[in-house]
């Protein structure tokens, strides 16, 4: 859920959120994904309805004139880290870096 009191929002995702030295690791992950089929990638990577995204992400899609998109694809890099994009056939057009899994927080298990 989007937490208005903590200021979590748009500033919690995007390429400006990459920690120093992290970009080469992301590049390596993307190179590995390129060798796989979408079925092999699986493992936490999936389509997400835009209406499940936090409000700042939906607002950013509007600003980018991408508010006609119904789903984004969440590509799992690590436990929390995600790359978000728009699927166009078999191609993922990359949008955002989400280092803390904040764009579409998953409910905690067993709560």
C-alpha positions, -999 to 999 in steps of 0.1 A, spaced: 0 0 0 11 35 -7 21 52 26 13 89 23 28 97 57 62 82 50 66 99 16 70 65 -1 60 70 -37 75 80 -70 109 88 -55 111 52 -42 114 38 -78 132 47 -110 167 45 -124 179 73 -100 175 47 -72 204 25 -84 230 21 -58 266 27 -68 280 -3 -86 246 -20 -90 241 -12 -127 267 -38 -138 249 -65 -118 216 -55 -134 232 -56 -168 244 -92 -160 210 -102 -149 194 -89 -181 220 -107 -201 211 -139 -183 174 -133 -190 181 -129 -227 192 -166 -228 159 -178 -214 124 -182 -227 96 -163 -208 85 -196 -193 120 -202 -180 122 -167 -164 91 -173 -143 101 -174 -106 84 -142 -93 83 -124 -127 48 -118 -139 23 -93 -154 6 -69 -130 -26 -50 -136 -19 -12 -136 -46 -7 -110 -26 -27 -85 3 -2 -87 9 25 -61 -7 59 -71 26 76 -79 34 48 -104 0 52 -121 5 90 -121 39 86 -137 24 64 -165 -1 93 -172 28 118 -173 46 95 -198 14 92 -219 13 55 -212 -20 55 -193 -36 33 -220 -15 3 -208 -35 -22 -188 -6 -43 -175 31 -39 -167 56 -68 -164 75 -72 -131 108 -89 -138 123 -103 -106 160 -96 -103 165 -106 -66 142 -111 -36 130 -75 -36 146 -60 -67 124 -56 -98 126 -42 -132 93 -30 -146 84 -27 -182 57 -30 -209 55 -62 -229 53 -58 -266 50 -93 -280 81 -111 -267 100 -79 -259 101 -61 -226 103 -24 -230 120 -14 -197 105 15 -176 116 15 -140 140 1 -114 122 -9 -82 149 -18 -57 126 -24 -27 95 -40 -44 74 -9 -36 55 -3 -69 32 -32 -62 38 -44 -27 30 -81 -21 10 -89 10 31 -106 36 25 -143 39 8 -156 70 -6 -122 81 
